[in-house]
Amino acid sequence: MRCRLSADERALCGAAAMRAGGRGAWICAGAVTCFDTAVRRGAFARAWKRRVDVAVLTDVRGVFGHADTQVEQSRSAGFAGRTAGTKG
């Protein structure tokens, strides 16, 4: 999932971030543990090349928690999902 920081310091994630230009941080979707690891390593600040407010990270974590719930609901409904192939 791509997350981007807008000019007014709001985080845009998912489809909204894909349509927006500028620097983005790519984090695996539907995994709060990936988000937590990225925060611990300073990945958002590094990707966006600026300090990131804790409130912004809290909002982004909420998006990841919501995506995590959707993935679990899909799995429990019997959708195993497919991994996308890679070039090469």
C-alpha positions as a printed NumPy array, in Angstrom:
array([[  0.   ,   0.   ,   0.   ],
       [  1.312,   3.44 ,  -0.878],
       [  1.055,   6.254,   1.641],
       [  1.8  ,   9.843,   0.781],
       [  2.036,  12.966,   2.914],
       [  0.021,  15.856,   1.444],
       [  1.089,  19.504,   1.514],
       [ -1.206,  20.121,   4.494],
       [  0.464,  17.276,   6.457],
       [ -2.344,  14.723,   5.998],
       [ -1.52 ,  11.15 ,   5.155],
       [ -3.143,   9.705,   2.04 ],
       [ -3.11 ,   5.92 ,   1.756],
       [ -4.346,   3.401,  -0.765],
       [ -6.21 ,   4.61 ,  -3.86 ],
       [ -6.032,   8.281,  -2.819],
       [ -2.241,   8.069,  -2.571],
       [ -1.979,   6.325,  -5.933],
       [ -3.719,   9.248,  -7.648],
       [ -1.629,  11.846,  -5.817],
       [  1.821,  12.822,  -6.963],
       [  4.873,  13.26 ,  -4.817],
       [  6.947,  11.05 ,  -2.583],
       [  5.306,   7.927,  -1.251],
       [  6.099,   5.248,   1.281],
       [  5.276,   1.684,   0.223],
       [  4.245,  -0.655,   3.044],
       [  2.688,  -4.132,   2.786],
       [ -1.109,  -3.802,   2.947],
       [ -3.168,  -5.49 ,   5.594],
       [ -0.357,  -6.057,   8.059],
       [ -0.16 ,  -3.834,  11.123],
       [  3.125,  -5.536,  12.028],
       [  4.669,  -4.199,   8.802],
       [  3.463,  -0.722,   9.721],
       [  4.893,  -0.992,  13.244],
       [  8.24 ,  -2.154,  11.866],
       [  8.306,   0.743,   9.392],
       [  7.644,   3.255,  12.18 ],
       [ 10.301,   1.711,  14.418],
       [ 12.857,   1.94 ,  11.597],
       [ 11.921,   5.513,  10.638],
       [ 10.773,   4.461,   7.159],
       [  8.038,   7.097,   6.817],
       [ 10.339,   9.986,   7.733],
       [ 12.988,   8.631,   5.379],
       [ 10.559,   8.107,   2.477],
       [  8.877,  11.485,   2.918],
       [ 12.176,  13.271,   3.724],
       [ 10.704,  15.117,   6.709],
       [  9.782,  14.641,  10.343],
       [  6.425,  12.941,  10.738],
       [  3.993,  13.95 ,  13.479],
       [  2.77 ,  11.172,  15.781],
       [ -0.871,  12.089,  14.979],
       [ -0.227,  11.409,  11.28 ],
       [  1.271,   8.01 ,  12.068],
       [ -1.706,   7.208,  14.303],
       [ -4.082,   7.977,  11.415],
       [ -2.061,   5.808,   9.033],
       [ -2.006,   2.942,  11.541],
       [ -5.804,   3.099,  11.641],
       [ -5.873,   2.57 ,   7.873],
       [ -3.609,  -0.46 ,   8.224],
       [ -5.746,  -1.892,  11.021],
       [ -8.83 ,  -1.538,   8.813],
       [ -7.071,  -3.251,   5.892],
       [ -5.938,  -6.035,   8.234],
       [ -9.563,  -6.643,   9.284],
       [-10.711,  -6.794,   5.645],
       [ -8.055,  -9.385,   4.799],
       [ -9.08 , -11.573,   7.752],
       [-12.768, -11.318,   6.79 ],
       [-11.947, -12.39 ,   3.23 ],
       [ -9.947, -15.364,   4.476],
       [-12.691, -16.477,   6.856],
       [-15.208, -16.249,   3.992],
       [-13.125, -18.754,   2.031],
       [-11.182, -16.414,  -0.249],
       [ -7.58 , -17.527,  -0.102],
       [ -6.363, -14.833,  -2.454],
       [ -3.61 , -15.081,  -5.008],
       [ -0.215, -13.568,  -4.985],
       [  0.614, -11.504,  -8.009],
       [  3.326, -12.825, -10.249],
       [  6.516, -10.877, -10.632],
       [  8.429, -10.062, -13.748],
       [ 11.702, -11.777, -14.268]])
